[in-house]
Amino acid sequence: DGATDGDELLFGLDPTILDAQNLDTDVNHDGVDDSLGLTLGIALSNFDVDRDGIPNTDEVAFGLDPLHGDSDGDGVPDRTDAFPLDRNLSLCNKITLPTLA
């Protein structure tokens, strides 16, 4: 996986477990596999990296960018953007994204 033992300790992973087995887990139970989280730069202890009020796991599921609070770069935060993936459409009405079960 390319993660050093030191990084694995920093992120709460067990460096004594084979990397392939270690990163096929979800130690923080946010719904994002640890390997994907590390690839995206998501700290395993942080459920909402960009602090936009949408959990990382929901952002990944809906195609939003969990590292940026404005996925389409239109200046309207994802949490209040009715069209968070279309920079040409932005209604600033608060929307409620469905949660995944």
Summary of the structure (lengths in Angstrom):
residues: 101
radius of gyration: 15.5
end to end distance: 29.0
largest distance: 49.6
contacts: 263
relative contact order: 0.12
helix: 26%
strand: 0%
